[in-house]
């Protein structure tokens, strides 16, 4: 049995006339009669009573008509749903986001879902160091992470740079300052999670200390300030964290912890959007384009340097040659 057999039967059952049904289906009447007869043989039941002038539905035929309509409707819905996924206006998109990026990614998602309300987005918290594996296992389609990206099957694009902050106790004398320099942190224990979680961030933190001529006392941890356990370490006086994001500590510790921007020129961390090099799914590719547009000049995030209290730095655009020459002439 094929779907066309059900379509042919439904046409005859609704018209109760083989000639009219054949015309509706744009096939010959002998072919239609043969197909309906084949369906009856396949099912093992008489579906139609035929005489020289009229056609009637049998009880079995009436029941099949009801069920066949449902089957054909579901088949049409399945085809349409598949076409919508192929067109990128429906389906499920799986995102991986690194720590400290939730607020930004949620804004990107909200804008995207306003355009494509039929899309379902499944969000997973996956540290930068583990997103490559998540792509390989097909657990995510698009990722927001901090480099390095060492998987040759993936490609990425810089969206913005994120300023680094110091997470410390409100009771600390350092909390009275609006911004902190690395020299201010020389006597503070530095809490750091396993490098595999975010190797780029780990390297950046130690590089900043090294360039400042400071050898921090590093205390390895199994958590971060975004997590309750990491916030407890800071609140109990075990040390400080260098972190990224707006209010980069567990929310219930807001009365005990605070974050101060790290006032060093190089204290920024790039954030990339990542996808597969051979990606053909329109859904994923359109989401990437949407995210990029939101960070372009005049886009949704043109104001975010202010809205996130200076936590973001938009990627610098190279000056046009004409403008550079004009600047030289003014000098």
Secondary structure as UniProt FT lines:
FT   HELIX           3..15
FT   HELIX           18..25
FT   HELIX           29..43
FT   STRAND          48..50
FT   STRAND          55..57
FT   HELIX           59..87
FT   STRAND          91..97
FT   TURN            99..100
FT   HELIX           102..115
FT   TURN            117..118
FT   STRAND          119..125
FT   HELIX           128..136
FT   TURN            137..138
FT   STRAND          142..145
FT   TURN            152..153
FT   STRAND          154..169
FT   TURN            170..171
FT   HELIX           173..176
FT   STRAND          179..180
FT   HELIX           182..185
FT   TURN            186..187
FT   STRAND          189..193
FT   TURN            195..197
FT   HELIX           199..211
FT   TURN            212..213
FT   STRAND          217..221
FT   TURN            225..226
FT   HELIX           228..235
FT   TURN            236..237
FT   STRAND          240..244
FT   TURN            246..247
FT   HELIX           251..253
FT   TURN            254..256
FT   STRAND          257..262
FT   TURN            265..266
FT   STRAND          268..276
FT   TURN            277..278
FT   HELIX           282..294
FT   TURN            297..298
FT   TURN            300..303
FT   HELIX           304..307
FT   TURN            308..310
FT   STRAND          312..314
FT   HELIX           321..330
//
